[in-house]
Structure formats: C-alpha cells, structure tokens
Amino acid sequence: MVTVTAETLLQGAWYAMEQAGRLLEGAAVVADNGDAITGAVLAMFAREELGRSNILRTLADRVKAGEAFDEKDVRDACDDHVRKQSSGAVSTTLRTEPPSGIDSALRKLLSSAPSSAEWKTAKQVADLATSAKRKHNPKTRHAMRTSSLYVDLNDTGRGWRRPCVLDVSIAVNEITDAVNDYAVERDRLRDEVLAEDYPEMAAALASMQSKVTLPAPRWPKSSISSVG
C-alpha cells in the first residue's frame, strides 16, 4: 500500500480549488455567450471540485491525527457526486417571490426590530427554510448537472427532456451562487491567511516546484433576459 501523505493531500486540495476556478470562469464565459444551461453544467462540476478540495483537506487532518490512506481510499472518498456537492456548499441562498411565506418572513426580518416577537417568528421561518434547502441542495444540484447535460426520456416514457429548454434564470442563479462560494473559499485561502491560520497548507504549497495561483472569481455578466 502506498500511503498518501498529508502534504500530497493538501496539494491536491489546492489543485482542486484551481480547477473549480477554471470551470467557473468557463461557466461565466459560456453563459455570457448565450448558453447559461451549459454554463450551469460547468458550475456544478466546479462545485464538485470545491467539495473535493474540502474532502482532501479533511483527509489531511485525519492523516495528521494518525490515520493512513492509500490512493484507492482517496479516490473512493472523492467518488460520490452528491457528497462532493455537499462538501462544496459554503453558503445557502434563499430566493423568493411574493406572495409566499418565506418572502414575507425575509421582509419582516429586514423591517422588524431585532429580537422583537415578530422578528423572532420570521427568523424561525427563514432558518427552517434555509436548513431544508441546505439539506436538499446537494441532490438537487447533482440532478441539475445531469438534466442540464443529457437528453433523457421524461416520466411518461413518451417524450424527452431537453437541456436546452430548461429554466435559464435558475441556471444563471446556480452559476452566480457557485462563484460566490468559490470567492469565499479563495479569500479564506489567500497567502496572508494561509500563513497564519493554515500553516500546514502553506508549507505544502511552498514545497511545490511552482505554486499555482487560484483564478480570480468571474461572475456571469449577461442579464437573465439576454442569456439563452
């Protein structure tokens, strides 16, 4: 068994972040050129790479704690698409339209005095909605990746699901949310933070022959109405 070192795992985590940035840059370019649906596919793959990065960092911590993993263990840990989607989720965004209970709750959070009875009730509703969305997002995003990429029979078996007719607004939102999460992670791993808060990763990067710079985040510039 070839044991994978913590240093190698941390380098892999950095490369996965790099790949996430590259995929998201491609997603924005594709969306801005009129195909937000295909852009969303790239964004969902980018989320999986964000998840891979977090999984590899967790494995590195476990190695430092005394566990050992070979190359198969590492590949198996990164093999599940839904798990990577879950690990790659940094934030949860609620988007609502009136009239709905969630929309009303979010508006009350903004308009009510903090800690008032009305504010507390609204916050409870918003927290429950956020928790539910966070729970379902990984499976939903994995399903979106496949439905945005492949033609497939619909549930009746008499027609077809076509990626090109999916909701463009949802695709643009997913690209934007993925870039937002990547930007947060990239900022968290900037050089000055690495040196202070993640010294092991800083050391692993320093041992590379040439350090890879993480791509700058790029959001889709096209409006929803002009994409797709």
HUNOR-V523784 format. One record per pair of residues at least 24 apart in sequence whose ideal C-beta (glycine too) atoms are under 10 Angstrom apart, sorted by sequence separation. I is the first residue (numbers start at 1). J is the second residue. D is the distance in Angstrom with one decimal. If there is no record, write none. Layout:
i	j	d
I	J	D
I	J	D
This chain:
i	j	d
22	46	8.1
23	47	8.9
101	125	6.3
102	126	7.0
105	129	7.6
190	214	8.7
20	45	8.5
21	46	7.7
23	48	9.0
24	49	9.2
52	77	9.0
53	78	9.8
55	80	9.5
101	126	9.9
189	214	7.2
19	45	8.7
20	46	4.5
23	49	6.5
24	50	9.2
52	78	5.0
102	128	9.3
144	170	7.7
148	174	9.0
19	46	7.7
20	47	7.5
22	49	8.8
23	50	9.6
51	78	8.1
102	129	5.0
144	171	8.2
187	214	9.9
20	48	8.3
21	49	8.7
55	83	7.5
101	129	8.4
102	130	9.5
186	214	5.1
19	48	9.5
20	49	3.9
21	50	9.5
49	78	9.7
51	80	9.2
55	84	7.0
58	87	8.1
100	129	9.8
145	174	9.5
185	214	8.9
186	215	8.3
16	46	9.9
19	49	4.6
20	50	4.8
48	78	8.7
51	81	8.9
54	84	8.7
57	87	9.6
96	126	9.7
144	174	6.6
186	216	8.0
187	217	9.1
18	49	8.5
19	50	9.4
20	51	9.0
51	82	9.4
52	83	9.7
53	84	9.5
55	86	9.8
56	87	9.7
102	133	9.7
186	217	6.5
16	48	8.9
17	49	7.3
20	52	8.3
48	80	9.7
51	83	6.9
52	84	5.7
54	86	9.4
55	87	5.3
94	126	7.0
182	214	8.7
185	217	9.8
16	49	4.7
17	50	7.2
19	52	8.3
20	53	6.9
48	81	6.3
51	84	3.3
54	87	4.4
55	88	9.1
96	129	8.6
141	174	7.1
182	215	8.8
183	216	8.8
184	217	9.3
15	49	9.0
16	50	7.4
19	53	8.8
47	81	9.9
48	82	9.5
50	84	8.0
51	85	6.1
53	87	8.2
54	88	6.7
140	174	9.5
183	217	4.1
16	51	8.4
17	52	9.0
18	53	9.1
48	83	9.2
49	84	7.8
50	85	9.1
51	86	6.7
52	87	7.6
53	88	7.8
54	89	9.4
94	129	6.0
182	217	5.7
183	218	9.6
16	52	4.2
17	53	4.8
45	81	9.6
48	84	4.1
51	87	3.5
52	88	7.7
54	90	9.0
94	130	6.2
141	177	9.4
181	217	9.6
182	218	9.6
183	219	8.7
15	52	9.1
16	53	3.9
17	54	9.5
44	81	9.0
47	84	7.4
48	85	6.3
50	87	7.4
51	88	3.3
92	129	9.2
93	130	9.1
137	174	10.0
141	178	8.8
180	217	8.0
15	53	8.3
16	54	8.6
47	85	5.7
50	88	3.4
51	89	7.9
92	130	5.1
95	133	9.7
179	217	5.1
13	52	7.7
14	53	7.5
16	55	8.6
17	56	9.8
45	84	9.5
47	86	9.6
48	87	8.7
49	88	7.3
50	89	8.2
91	130	9.7
92	131	8.4
94	133	6.7
178	217	9.7
179	218	6.8
180	219	8.1
12	52	7.9
13	53	4.5
16	56	6.5
17	57	9.8
44	84	9.9
47	87	9.1
48	88	6.2
50	90	7.4
92	132	9.6
93	133	8.3
137	177	9.3
179	219	5.1
12	53	8.1
13	54	7.5
15	56	9.0
16	57	9.4
44	85	7.5
47	88	4.2
92	133	5.5
178	219	9.9
179	220	8.0
13	55	8.2
14	56	8.9
46	88	8.0
47	89	7.4
92	134	4.6
10	53	9.7
12	55	9.6
13	56	4.0
14	57	9.4
47	90	9.6
91	134	9.2
92	135	9.6
175	218	9.9
176	219	6.0
12	56	4.9
13	57	4.7
44	88	9.4
89	133	10.0
93	137	9.6
175	219	7.8
176	220	6.6
11	56	8.8
12	57	9.3
13	58	9.2
89	134	6.9
92	137	6.9
175	220	5.4
9	55	9.3
10	56	7.2
13	59	8.8
9	56	4.8
10	57	6.7
12	59	9.1
13	60	7.1
172	219	9.8
173	220	9.9
8	56	9.1
9	57	7.4
12	60	8.8
86	134	9.0
89	137	5.9
172	220	6.0
9	58	9.0
10	59	9.4
11	60	9.5
86	135	9.3
89	138	6.8
171	220	9.3
6	56	9.8
9	59	5.1
10	60	5.0
88	138	8.5
172	222	7.8
6	57	9.6
9	60	4.0
10	61	9.6
86	137	7.8
87	138	8.6
172	223	8.5
173	224	8.6
4	56	9.4
8	60	8.5
9	61	9.0
85	137	7.2
86	138	4.0
89	141	8.3
172	224	5.3
175	227	9.7
6	59	8.2
7	60	8.0
9	62	9.2
10	63	9.5
85	138	3.9
86	139	8.9
88	141	8.8
171	224	9.1
6	60	4.3
9	63	6.5
10	64	9.9
84	138	8.3
85	139	7.7
168	222	9.8
170	224	9.7
4	59	7.9
5	60	8.6
6	61	7.9
8	63	9.3
9	64	9.7
83	138	7.6
85	140	8.7
86	141	9.2
169	224	4.9
172	227	6.1
4	60	9.1
6	62	8.7
7	63	9.2
82	138	4.9
85	141	4.9
86	142	9.5
168	224	6.2
169	225	9.2
171	227	7.9
172	228	8.4
6	63	4.2
81	138	8.7
82	139	5.7
84	141	9.9
85	142	5.4
167	224	9.7
168	225	8.8
171	228	7.4
5	63	6.9
6	64	5.2
80	138	9.8
81	139	9.6
82	140	9.9
84	142	8.8
85	143	9.9
168	226	9.7
169	227	8.9
4	63	7.5
5	64	9.9
6	65	9.6
82	141	8.6
83	142	9.7
85	144	9.7
168	227	5.6
169	228	8.9
3	63	8.3
9	69	8.0
81	141	9.2
82	142	5.1
85	145	8.3
168	228	3.6
81	142	5.1
82	143	9.4
167	228	9.0
12	74	7.9
16	78	8.6
80	142	9.5
166	228	8.8
5	68	9.8
6	69	9.8
8	71	9.7
165	228	9.4
3	67	9.9
4	68	8.4
5	69	9.6
81	145	7.6
164	228	8.3
3	68	5.1
4	69	5.3
9	74	7.2
81	146	8.9
3	69	7.0
4	70	6.5
8	74	8.8
12	78	9.0
1	68	7.9
2	69	9.9
3	70	6.2
4	71	6.1
1	69	9.1
2	70	5.7
3	71	9.1
4	72	9.8
9	77	9.9
16	84	9.5
20	88	7.8
1	70	4.4
2	71	6.0
4	73	7.6
1	71	8.7
2	72	9.5
3	73	9.4
4	74	5.4
1	72	8.7
1	73	9.0
16	88	9.5
95	169	9.4
95	170	9.4
95	173	6.6
93	173	7.8
93	174	9.8
95	177	9.3
93	176	8.6
93	177	5.3
92	177	8.9
91	177	7.5
51	138	8.7
90	177	9.4
93	180	7.7
89	177	9.2
90	178	9.5
93	181	9.5
89	178	9.6
91	180	6.6
92	181	9.8
47	137	9.5
88	178	8.3
90	180	7.9
91	181	5.8
47	138	8.9
90	181	3.8
89	181	6.8
90	182	8.2
48	141	9.0
88	181	7.1
90	183	9.2
91	184	6.9
47	141	6.3
48	142	8.6
88	182	8.9
90	184	5.1
47	142	9.3
90	185	6.1
44	141	5.5
48	145	8.2
88	185	8.8
43	141	8.9
44	142	7.4
47	145	8.6
90	188	9.0
44	143	9.6
44	144	6.2
45	145	6.9
40	141	9.3
43	144	9.3
44	145	3.7
43	145	8.8
44	146	8.9
41	144	8.4
42	145	9.5
40	144	6.6
41	145	5.9
44	148	7.4
45	149	9.4
40	145	7.9
41	146	8.9
43	148	9.4
44	149	8.7
41	147	9.5
42	148	9.6
37	144	9.6
40	147	9.8
41	148	4.8
42	149	9.8
40	148	5.2
41	149	4.9
39	148	9.0
40	149	9.3
41	150	9.6
37	147	9.4
38	148	7.1
37	148	5.1
38	149	8.0
36	148	9.4
37	149	9.0
41	163	8.0
40	163	9.3
37	162	9.6
38	163	7.6
37	163	5.4
38	164	8.8
40	166	8.2
37	164	6.2
40	167	9.9
44	171	9.9
47	174	8.7
35	163	9.7
37	165	8.6
40	168	9.1
43	171	8.3
50	178	7.9
35	164	8.3
37	166	5.3
39	168	9.8
43	172	9.7
46	175	8.9
53	182	9.9
36	166	9.0
37	167	8.8
40	170	7.7
41	171	8.8
44	174	7.1
47	177	8.9
36	167	9.4
37	168	6.8
40	171	3.8
43	174	5.6
44	175	9.2
47	178	5.3
50	181	6.4
54	185	8.3
36	168	4.9
39	171	6.5
40	172	7.9
43	175	4.4
46	178	5.6
50	182	6.3
53	185	7.4
57	189	9.8
35	168	9.3
36	169	8.4
37	170	9.3
38	171	8.6
39	172	8.0
40	173	8.9
41	174	9.7
42	175	8.1
43	176	8.6
45	178	9.6
46	179	8.3
49	182	9.1
34	168	9.8
36	170	8.9
37	171	5.1
40	174	4.9
41	175	9.9
43	177	8.2
44	178	7.5
47	181	7.4
50	184	9.9
36	171	4.1
37	172	9.7
39	174	8.9
40	175	5.7
43	178	4.2
46	181	9.2
47	182	8.5
50	185	6.4
35	171	9.0
36	172	5.0
39	175	5.4
42	178	9.0
43	179	7.5
46	182	6.8
50	186	9.9
53	189	9.1
64	200	7.1
31	168	9.0
36	173	9.5
36	174	8.9
40	178	8.6
36	175	6.9
39	178	10.0
43	182	9.3
61	200	8.6
31	171	7.4
60	200	7.1
31	172	6.4
57	198	8.6
60	201	8.1
57	200	9.4
27	171	9.4
31	175	5.8
57	201	7.5
60	204	8.2
27	172	10.0
30	175	9.0
31	176	9.4
27	174	9.0
28	175	6.6
27	175	5.0
28	176	9.1
27	176	9.7
28	178	10.0
24	175	7.5
27	178	7.3
28	179	7.1
27	179	7.8
24	178	6.0
25	179	9.0
23	178	8.8
24	179	5.2
24	181	9.5
25	182	9.8
20	178	8.3
21	179	9.2
24	182	5.6
20	179	9.7
23	182	9.2
24	183	9.2
20	181	9.1
21	182	6.1
20	182	5.5
21	183	9.4
21	185	9.5
17	182	7.9
20	185	8.1
21	186	7.0
20	186	8.9
17	185	6.6
18	186	9.9
17	186	7.0
17	189	6.9
14	189	7.8
13	189	9.1
43	220	9.3
14	194	9.8
40	220	10.0
39	220	6.9
39	222	9.6
36	220	7.1
32	218	9.4
36	222	7.6
14	201	7.1
32	219	9.7
10	198	8.5
13	201	7.3
31	219	9.4
32	220	5.8
34	222	7.8
36	224	8.0
39	227	8.3
28	217	8.9
29	218	7.8
31	220	4.1
32	221	5.3
33	222	8.4
39	228	9.5
10	200	6.3
11	201	8.7
14	204	7.5
25	215	5.6
28	218	4.5
30	220	8.8
31	221	8.4
32	222	4.8
36	226	9.9
37	227	9.2
38	228	9.9
9	200	10.0
10	201	4.8
13	204	8.5
14	205	6.1
21	212	9.9
24	215	7.7
25	216	8.3
27	218	8.5
28	219	6.1
29	220	8.6
31	222	6.0
36	227	4.4
37	228	6.7
9	201	9.8
10	202	9.2
12	204	9.4
13	205	9.9
21	213	9.3
22	214	9.5
23	215	9.4
25	217	8.3
26	218	9.2
27	219	9.7
28	220	4.6
29	221	9.7
34	226	8.1
35	227	7.8
36	228	5.1
7	200	8.0
10	203	8.3
11	204	5.2
15	208	9.5
19	212	9.9
21	214	5.4
22	215	5.8
24	217	6.9
25	218	4.9
27	220	7.4
28	221	7.3
31	224	9.9
34	227	6.3
35	228	6.9
6	200	6.7
7	201	9.3
10	204	3.8
11	205	7.1
14	208	8.2
18	212	5.1
20	214	8.6
21	215	3.4
24	218	6.7
28	222	9.0
32	226	9.0
33	227	8.9
34	228	6.6
6	201	9.6
9	204	8.2
10	205	7.6
17	212	8.8
18	213	8.0
19	214	10.0
20	215	8.6
21	216	7.6
24	219	8.8
32	227	7.4
7	203	7.4
8	204	7.9
11	207	7.8
18	214	5.7
19	215	9.4
21	217	7.1
24	220	9.7
31	227	5.6
6	203	9.8
7	204	4.5
10	207	9.6
11	208	6.3
14	211	8.4
15	212	6.7
17	214	5.6
18	215	6.9
20	217	10.0
21	218	8.5
30	227	9.7
31	228	8.5
6	204	7.6
7	205	9.6
14	212	6.4
17	215	9.1
5	204	9.0
8	207	9.9
7	207	6.4
11	211	9.9
14	214	7.8
7	208	9.7
11	212	9.1
